[in-house]
Amino acid sequence: MTNALNLPDTGTFVFRVWRPELSGPSVCALRDGTLLDVTCATVPTVRDLLELDDPVGWVANADGVAVGSLDEIAENSREDFDPAKPRLLAPLDLQAVKACGVTFAFSMLERVIEEKAKGDPSKAEKIRERCNAILGDSLRSVIPGSEKAAELKTALIAEDVWSQYLEVGIGPDAEVFTKSQPMSAVGFGAAVGLHPVSNWNNPEPEVVLAVDSAGKVKGATLGNDVNLRDVEGRSALLLGKAKDNNASASIGPAVRLFDSAFTIDDVRKLELDLKVTGTDGFELSGHSTMTQISRDPLDLVGQARGRHHQYPDGFFLYLGTLFAPTKDRDAPGEGFTHKLGDVVEISCAQLGTLKNTVRLSTECPEWTFGTGALMRNLSKRNLI
């Protein structure tokens, strides 16, 4: 790992790069430390690349135009980027951005706490103590939708701690929601946004699957499912406001395509590290392992897409997080919340590092380049 994004030396990585001279984005492949623009009539978008039967083989044989070194382009992908130079974008375009929630026992418990606290962080610690006393490690061994899960549900209802989050955590149906709109996710180096009404929020480091229109997983990347704990804690019906705001979805730095050396079995064993560094000197670190996920990644894909729901341009799917920070930052018992200027780094040995700075969603650059703008740009470049 000798590059700025901590990518492994092997693997097929697909990037999306803004090229100012073209006033638009390009699909890029990594070769010997250089990003090559491989955009063409066959692959005008990442969506089209992922629709190919063999995207790895196509990338390996594609002709490309050198855009610049990966390190130089990554360096220019910060908030204060030079608009005259290329920069990294989120490595997806036309795909829907979906997310799964409550897929790990620990974060499942934290969602219950948010709900019981009605979004008030000062009440969290007492509720956490009560829930831990009642539940213990019982959630960790339960298979969602199983007979044991149904028995646990009955027992928890009797203890008056049943929650809608436990329903999707151990019940037969997973929580699958729309995280953000196609073209709206930000990538490596960009600011991530918090809605100004929130005072209790956190990063959610996750693995994100790249899925084609037929429901076949073609690769994986990293994501930060920025979460407003107080907003969702007030009411689950505020999920849209808690999750889908300007710059609230970060994905990147690149899609690692599946091949013989990296498959869905490797995804099931991935280890993620999180680091938050504040301008106030505060530091927070965390570690997640996909081995503790309560639902198999392919089960989550099947719950998102099937005869009941189609995605003709494919979709990217956040798989949920094990991480729910409880380390006190301000007042004792109130746990963690972001402060503006926090730098969030999500790292994985197989997928690299996704790095962003926390801002208000009202202060992040507005999302202006949507699907219509992409189509006009590609048409002008004679790619569609």
N, C-alpha and C positions, 0 to 999 in steps of 0.2 A: 504494500500500500504506500506508494510514493507520490500520490496526487492529493490535491487539496480537498477532495471529497472522500478520501479514505476508501476508495473503491478497491476491490481485490484485483490482483493482476490478471486473473482469468475471468471469463464470462462475456456474454454479449449484452452490451448496455446501449439503450436507446434514449436519446435526449431530445428535447425540444428547445430550440434556440431562437431568440428574437434577433433578426438581422435588420439593422436600421436602414441599410442601403436598399432593402427590398420592402421596407415598411410592413414587414410581416414575419411570421414564424417559419422555421424549417425543421424537418425531421433530420436528426443528426446521429451518426454512429461514431463510436470511439475506436480509434486505431492508433496504437503507439503514442498515446498521450495527446493526440490531435482529434478535434471534432470535425468530421466530414459531413457536409450537407448532402444527404442522399435523396432529398425530395425530388420526385419526378411524377410523370403522369400516372404511373402504376401505384406509387405511394405518395400522394400529395399530403396525406395526414398520418398521424400515428394510428388513427382508427383504421385506415386502409392497410397499414403494415400489419396490424394485429389480426386482420381478417385473412391474411395469407395462410396457406396450409403449413408453410415452413418459413416463418419470419427470420429464424436464425440463419438458415441457408441463404435467404435473400440478402440479408445484411452483409454476410460474409463476402458475397460476390458483387455487391452493388458498387457502381462507380460513384465517386463523390468529389465535392469541391472543398478544399480545406478552408475552414472558417477561422480557426485559431487553436491555440493549445487549450486543453481543458483547464489548466490552472489559471491561465490569463482570463478566460471567460468566466470561470467561477469567481475570480477576484472582482470582476466587474458586475457581479450579480448582487452586490450589496445595495442597500437603500440609496446610497449616494452614487449610483452607477453613472458612467459616462454614456449619454444617449447616443453618441456617435459610434459606440462599440457594441459588439454582440453581447448578450447576457442570457443566462439560463431562465427557462420558464418551467412551469409544471409539465411533466412529460406525458400529457394527454390533451386531447382537444375535443372531439365531438362526443365523447363518451359521457353517459350519465355518471354522477358521483354519488354513490350510495354508501351507507355505513350501517354496521351492526353494533348494537349496544348490549351491555350486560352479558358478556360472553366469558367473563372470568369471575370466580367466586369473590375475590377481594373487592373488585370494583363494583360487583353486584351489591355487596353490603353497603358500600359508600353511597350508591344510588338510593338505597332504602333510607339511609341516614339523611340524605338531602331532602327526601320527601317528608320524613317525620319531622325534620327541623323547619319545614316550610320555607327553606331558603335562608334561614338565619344561622350563620356559622357559629354564633356564640352558644347555640344549643347542641352542636354536633357531638361534643365529647361525651356528654351524659347519655345521649342516645346510642352512641357507639358502644359504650360500656354495657348498656342493657342488651343491645343486640348480640354482642359477643358472648354475654353470659347465657343467653338463650340458645344461640345458634352454634357457638363453638366452631368446630371444623366440619360441621355436618354438611355444609354446602359443597365442600370440595370433592366429596366422593359421590355426589348425586349425578346420575345421567339424566339430562333434560328429557322430559316426556316419559320417563320410566315409571313403573309401579311404585318404586321407592320415592320418587319425586312427588307422586300424588299423595303418598302417606305423609311425607314431610309437610306438604301444603296443608293438609288437614290439621296437623299438629300446630303449625304456625298460626293458622286462623284461630285456633283455640287459645293461643298465647297473645292474640291481638297484635301480632307483628307482621301479618301478611301484607304484601305490597304488590302493586302493579309491576314493579321491577323484578320481584321474585317470580311473578307469573311468566315473564319473558325469559327469566334467567334459568328456571328449572322446568317450565312448562314445555309443551310440544312445539310451540311457535316462537321462533326467534324474533327479536326486534330488528327490523330492517327499515331504515328511513333515508330520506334524501338529504344528504349533507350539504350539497351546493349544486349550482347549475353548471351545465357543460360550459367550459371555457373560463370559469370563474376562479378556479383554484390557483394559488400562488405557488412558486417553487423555491428552490434553494436561494438563500440570501435575502429574500423579500421580507417585508413586514407582515406579521399576522395580526388580525384585528380582533379586539374585544368591543362588544357593544357598550356604549358609555353608561348604560343603566346598571351594569354589573359591578358588584363589589366582592364577589366570591367566585373565583374561576381558576382554571388550571389547564395545562397542556395534557393531551392524551396521545402518547406515542403508540403508533400502531403499524402493523403490516397491512399493505394495501395490495389487493390482487388486481391484475389487468385481465379482464374477461372479454372475449369476443362475442359477437351477436348470437352465436350458437350455444353460448354458455360454457365454452372451453376456456380454461385458465391458460393464458399465454405467458405470464410473467408476474413479477412482484416488485414492489417498491416500498418506500416508507411514507408515513403520513402523520400529521399532527391534526387531530380532530379537536380543535380548540373548543373548550367546554365552559359554559356559564352555569356554575352549580346553583347559584341563588335563583336564577331565572327558571331553570327546569324544576328546581326544588319547590317553587311556589305552585307550579302546576305542570303536569306532563303535557298539557295542551299548549304550553308555550315552547315546546320542543323546537319549532321552527325558528323562533326568536333566539333561543339558546344556542342553536347550532349553525344557522345559515345567515351569515352577515358578511359584509364586505371583508375579504381577505381572511375569513375564518377557517378556510380549508387549505392546508399546505400539503403538497405531495411532491416527492422527489428523493434524491436528485435526478434519478434516471430509472427507467424500467429495466430490470434484468430479465431477459427472456429465458424461458425454460429450455433446457437442453439436457444432454445426458449427464451433465455434471451439476445441474441445479434444477430440481423438480418440486412438485407439491410436497413430496416427502421431506425435502429440506426445509420448506416453509413451516411444516409442522414442528420443527425443532429449532427455529430461529431464536436467537437471544438478542434482546434490545437493551440499550443503555440510554438513559436520559440524563441530561445535565442542564440545569437552569442557573444562570449567573446574572445577578441583579446589579444595577448601578449602585445599590446601597451596600454592596459587599456580601449580600446573602448568596449562599450557594445551596443547591438541592441536587441530589443525585438519586437515581432509581434504576432498577434492573427488572426486566420482564422476560419471561420465557414462554414461547408458544406451546410448550408441552403442557401448560396448565390451562389451556383454553377448554371450555366445557363443551363446545360444539366443534365438530370437524370443519375445517375451512370449506370443503366441498359441499357439506350440508348447508352451510350458510349461502354459498353460491346458488344451490338448488332452491333455497327458500326465497332468494331474491329474484331468480329468473326461471321460468318454466312455462307450461301451457297457460298458467294464470297471469304471466307478465313477460313481455318481450322487450328487448333492447336492440333495435336494428343497428345501432352504432356501437354496441357493446357497453360495458360499464366498468368503472373502477370501484372496488369494494373494500372499505375499511373493515377490518376484522374484529375491532374492539380492543380494549386496553386492559391490562392487568394493573396498570399504575393509577392510583388515586392518592395524591400526596396528602399526608396528615401532619407533617412536620410544621410546628407553629412558626409563623413568620412575624406576626405582630403581637396580638394579645394571646396569652396562654389559653389553650383549649379551642382556638378558632382555626387552627390548621394553616394550610398554605393558601395564598392567593397571589396572583400575578401583580407586579408593579410595572408601570410603563418603562420600557427600556430593557426589560429582561431579555437575555439571549437564551434561546432554547435550542439545544442540540440533541437530536435523536440519531443514534448510531447503531449499526449492525455490521458485523464483519463481512457478510455476503452482499450487503446492499449499500454500504457507504454511510455518509452522514448527511442529514437534512438539518439545516441551520436557519433560524429565523429570529427576528427581533419583534418583541411585543409592542404594539401601539393600539390606540383606539381605532375601531373600524372607520370612524368618521375622519381620522387623520391619515389612514392608509390611502394610497393612490386609488382613485375611483376605477371600477371595472368598466372599461369602455369598448374593449375589443372583443366582441361576441361572435356568434356563429355567422351572422350576416356579414360582418366585416371580414371574417376569414374567407368566406366564399368569394367575396368581391376581390380580395387580395390574390387568392389562388387563380381566379379567372384572369386577372390582369397579368399574371405571370405565366399564362397559358398552361396551367397545370390541371385545370378541369374544364 
